[in-house]
Amino acid sequence: MKARTIAIIGGGPAGAMTAEKLAEGWGLRGPGGNAHRVQVFEEKIGWEKPCGGGLSYKALRRYPFLEQAASGGNLLRTAEFIAPSGATMRFRLRVPLAVYSRAVLNQLLLRRAQKAGAEVVAERVLRLQRTSAGWEIRGREKIYRADFVVLAAGARTRLRQTLAPDFSPHDFMLTYGYYLPLSSDVLRVQFYEDFEGYAWAFPRTDHISVGICGKIGEDFMPALRNRLGDFMRKYGYSPDPRRVFSHLLPSLGVESWENLRLAGKGWALAGDAAGLVDPVTGEGIYYAMRSGDLLAEALLEDYPQAYPEKVRNEFGKALTLGARLARTFYHGEFLGSGVTTRMIEFGARSQKFLEIIQDLIEGSRSFPGLAARLYSGLARTLVETGASRLREAVQSPCFPSSSGEGGSHVRG
């Protein structure tokens, strides 16, 4: 294969992982005069992206270096879910969930890419233009050239218009929140009635990310702030206007998933720029890193056309199904109440349902597998207790309700 220059625009998890795997595969760090070149263009090295920063166990399992204490993530083993009804369940996670500051995570991944032999260019890319020889990449003061372009600069990058159609407004969640100088060892999530989104408190190593996300069209910003304000007051979090954040998170609808274009002649999209985010949970870091892996694999095979199929086969089909299930998860009813309320109420009483919640957090099963287990668990619960007794139980004043820290405590 002839020598190639790969330009990766964006130094987050998707871009850094693509760069690291390409540099490793081509042996750029070692001797031998390898003529290949991998460049990562990132204007803000290691910037603090506004998000929770959660990494599920499937990410820790695939990338063991993320679980090491020295890598800067906070390993959490206790979670608390609050239902729209007020029911609360606190439980111990079977396996830890890591919460990273994105500044720390991005710096870690870029250092690994550099160590493997990739070049990191502190430059803002203003324009992409196709030429007869490949690509012309215009920075603020310099023009760069490449044979292949990887766009990994986030879902809202204007450069996407050069390669593929923009996402629709309904393909996003709006996020809003604060970084608070507090410490905690409990991951907390609050769901709402008939609302596609949730509030969160994710403890990092030296602060907590407290925020809320909601599907565009569900609420406007003032209503989103009000929901978050209620959540923060309930749990004693004081907002700090000096450390506020807001951001758009990809949350593709079914039609967008079915028509998603990940690559073309001389280019590919990875991570958030490709819309590769779980439509139910909002998890994106794992899919960003894994899409970088799969793209690098296809490029090393000198067959980039295989990248979209690799993504579809590994997780694209499951995330498309997730888009179909998201509305039911957040807006649907189950035995006379919202799905998230029943999930938490049943999880506090049934080991079977608690295991399903654990699987959802860990990302250890695909959506088809989770759906099958949900119905299996429902059938078993109804057989064991009878539908009428189950209804009576969830309506009883003795049933777990939200009282701050004093909710139901379940050990996994």
N, C-alpha and C positions, 0 to 999 in steps of 0.2 A: 504494500500500500504506500502511495506517495506521501510525502510529508504534508501535514495539515496543521492549520492554525484554527483552534476552536475558541471563539469568544463567548464567554458566559457573562450575561448582563444581570447582575444581582448576586450579592455574596451572602444570602441567607442560607438556610438548611438545604434547599434544593440546588442552588448554584454551587455552594461549597462542596456538597457531596458529589455532584457531577464532576467537578474539577479534581477532587481527590482521587476518585476511582479512575478517571482518565489518565491522570499523571502516574498513578501506580501501574496501570495496565501498560502504558507506553514506556515505563521505566525512566521517566524524565529526571529522577533524582540521581540515578546511577551513571557510570561512565558509558562511553560508547558513541557519543556524538549524535544522540537521537534528535532528529530534525523536527519532530512534532512540537507543537507549542500550545499551551493551555493558559488563557488569560481570563481572570475574573475581574470585572469592572464593578466596583462598589464605591459609591461616593462617601457613604457614612459607615466607616468600618466599625463593626460591632455596635450598631445603634440599638436602642431599646424599643423594639416594636411593641405597640400596645396590644397585648393579648395575655391570656392566663399563663401560658408557658408550660402547660401540662404535657407530659410524655407518658403514654400508657406503657404497660409492661411489655406489650409486643414490640415497642420501640427499644426498650432496655434489653430485651432478649436478643433482638437482631443486632443491636449496637451496644455491646457490653461496656464499652468505655464510658457510656453515659451514666452508668450506675456507680461508677467509682466515685468515692467521696471527693477526690481531688478535682473532679471535673466540674464542680460548682453547682450541682443540682440538689434540691432539697427532697429527700426521700420521705414520702408521707405514707403512713400505714393506717390512718384513721380517717373516715369520711362521714359526713352528715348530710342527708338529703331531707329537704323540707317540701312537702306536698302543697298544692294549692289549697287543700282543705285545712292545712295547719299541722297535719300529722307529720311527725319527725322520726327518723330512724338514724341512729348512729351505729356504725359497725366497723370492725377491723378488716382491712383489705387483706386478701389472701397473699397478694404480692404487692410490693411497693409501687407507688406512682411518683414519678420524679417531676418536680416543678422547677423550671429554669427561668432566670432572668434572660430575656432574649439577647441582651447585650453580651452576657457571659457565654451563652450558647453559640451565638454567631462568631464571636472571637475564637472560641474553641475550635469550631469547624473550619474556619478560615486558616487557622494555624496548622491544622492537619493537612489542608490542601496545599499550603505553602511547603510544608515539610515533605510532601510527596513530589514536589517539583512544579506546581502550578505558580503562575505569576499573579499577584494581586495588584490591580491598578486602582489607585484612589482617584477615580474620575467619574463624573456624571456623563452618561451617554444621552445626547440630545436628539439624535436621529440615526435611523438605520436606512441604508440605501443599497439595493441590489446592483451589482455591477457584472460585467461579463466574466470577471475573474472570481466572483464570490460576493463579499459584503464590504461596504464602506461604513465605518462606525465613527460618527462625529462626536467628539468630546467638546469640552468648553474651548480648548485652545489647540487641539490636535486631532488629526484624522488617523484612525487605525484601520487595518484591513484583516479580514478573516475569511476562511473557507466555509465555516459553518457557524451559525449563531444559535445560542441557547438563551432564551428569554426566561429569567427566573427572578424578575424584579417586582413581584407582587401583582395582585389582581387588578389594581387600578393604574398600572403603568400605561402611559399613552403610546409607548412603543408597540403595544399589542396590536394596534390598528394597522400597523405595517404588515403583520403576519396573519392575523385572524380577526373575525368579527368581535366586537366588544360584547361583554356580558350585558344582559338586560338589568335594569334596576332591581327587579324581583329576584335576581340571582345573588343577592347580598344580604348579610345581616349587618345591622348597625351596632357597634359596640361603644360603650361609654364607661369610664371608671376612674379609679385613683390608685396610685402607689402609696401605701401607708407604711410608716416606719414602725411596724409592729412585728411581733413574733408569734407563731402558733404552730401546732402540729396537727391541725384538723383541716381537711379540705371540706368546704361547705358549698352546697348547691341548693338554690331555691327555685322551684318551678311555680308557674302561674296558671290560672284557669284560662283555657282557650287562648293561649298565647304561645307562639312559636319562638321560644327562646328561654333564657334562664339568667338568674343572677348568680355570681360566684364569689368566693373568697379563696384564693389560691396562695398559701404561704410559700414564699421563696426563702432563700437562706438569710437575707437581711431585711426583708420587707414583705408586705402582703399585697398582691394584686387583687383589688376588689372592683368588680365591674358587672355589667349586664350586657346581654346581646339579644337582639330581637330582629326577626325577619322584616325587611323593608316592606312597609305597608301595614304591618301589625300595629305599630305605634309611631308617633312622631317623637322627636327628641325630648320635648318637655315631659311627655308621659313616661318616656324611658327613664328620665332623671328622677321622676317621682317614685317609680317602682324601686329604683336603686336606693333612693333616700330612705324609703320605708325599710328596706332590707338592712341598710347600714345602722339605722337607729335601733332596730330590733336586736342587733348583735353588738352594739356598742362601738361601731366603727365611725370615726369622725373624719369627714372629708377634708382633704388638703388641696385647695384650689391651685397651689403651686405645682402639684404633681398629678394633674388631670390628663386623661387620654381619651381619644375617640378615633375610631377606625372602622373601615368597611371590611367585613370578612366574607369570602366567597361561600355561598350556600346555594348551589345550582339546583334548579328545578329539573323535573324529569325530561322535558323537551331539550333543555340545554345539555344535559348529560348525553342524551341520545344523538345530538348533533355536534358533540364536542370534537374539535379538531386539535390534535396535539402536535402535529408535525407536517412539514411540507418540504419542498425542494430547498435544501440548505439550511433548514431551521427546525427548531423544536421548542415547545413550551414545557416548563416543569414547575411543580409546587403550586403556590397560590395563583401564579400567572396562568396556569392551566386549569384553575378551578378545582384542584384535587384536595378537597376538604370534605370530611364526613358531614352530610347534611343533617344528621340527627344530633350528634354530640359536638360538632364544631371542631373536632380534632383535625389539625392540619400539618403539624410538624412531622409526624411519622410519614405521611404520604408525600410530603415534600422531599424528605431524605430518600425514601424508597424510589420515588420517581427519578431522582438524580442517579441512583444506582442503576435502574433499568435503562435509562437513557445512555449512561456511560457504557453499559454492557452492549447496547445496540451499536454504538459508535465504534467500540473496540472490535466488534465483529464486522465492521465496515458495511453495516446494513441498517442505517438509521430508520428505514421504513418499517422495521420490526418493532420500534418503540411503542407506537400506539397499541398494538396487539398485546405486547407484554404487559402494559398497564391495564388493559381491559381484562386480561386473563387473571392477573394477580389480585386486583382490587377494584377495577373500574366497574365491573358488573355488579359487585356487591354495593358500591356506593350509589349506583343508579337505582338499585332496589331501595336503598336507604332514602333516596329522594322521594320514592313512592310512599314510603312508610312514615316520613317525617310529619306530614300533616295529621295522620292518624295518631301518631305518638303524642303530639301536642294539642290537638283539637278533638280527638275522638273520645267516645264514652265507653265505659266498660262497667256493667252491673250498676248503671245509674249514676256513675260519677266519672270524672276525667281519668284518662289512662294513667297519667303520671301520679295522680292521687292513689289510684288502686294499686299501682306498682309498688309504691312506698308502703301503703297499708299492708298489702300482702307480704311484702318483703320483711316487714317487722314481725310477721306471724308464721311465715312459711320458709323453711330452709331452702326449699326448691326455688322459690322466687328470689330469695337472697342470692342464690348462686347465679341466677340469670342476671341480676344487677351487677354482680361481680364480673361476669363475662362481658357485660356492656362496658364497664370501666376499663377492664384489661384489654379489650379489643381482641380477645382470644377466639372469638367465633364470628363468622360472617353473619350478615343480617338474615339470610335464609335459615342458618342454624339456630339463631336466637329466636326467630319466629316459631320454628318447630318446637323448641324447648318451652316457649311461652305457652303454647296450646297444650303441650303435654303436661306442663305443670298445672295449668288451669284445670284440665280434666281430672288430674289426680286430687287436687284440692277440693273440687266439687264432689267427687266420689267420697272422699274421706269425711267431709263435714256436712255435705248437703247444701244446696244453693240457699235455702231459706235460712239456715243457721249462719251461713257466711254473711248474708245481708244483715242479719241481726247483730253479728259480731262487729261489723264495720260501723254500724249505727249506734253502738253502745257507748254511753259516756265513759266507760272504762277503757275504750279503745285508745291507743296512743294518740295524743294530740300535741300541737306545737306549744311548748312552754319554755322557749329558749333552749337552754342546755338540758332541760329535764325531760326530753322526749324519750322515746323507746330506745333502749340500748341493746343491740344485737351483736353477738360475737360470731364472726365467721370461722 
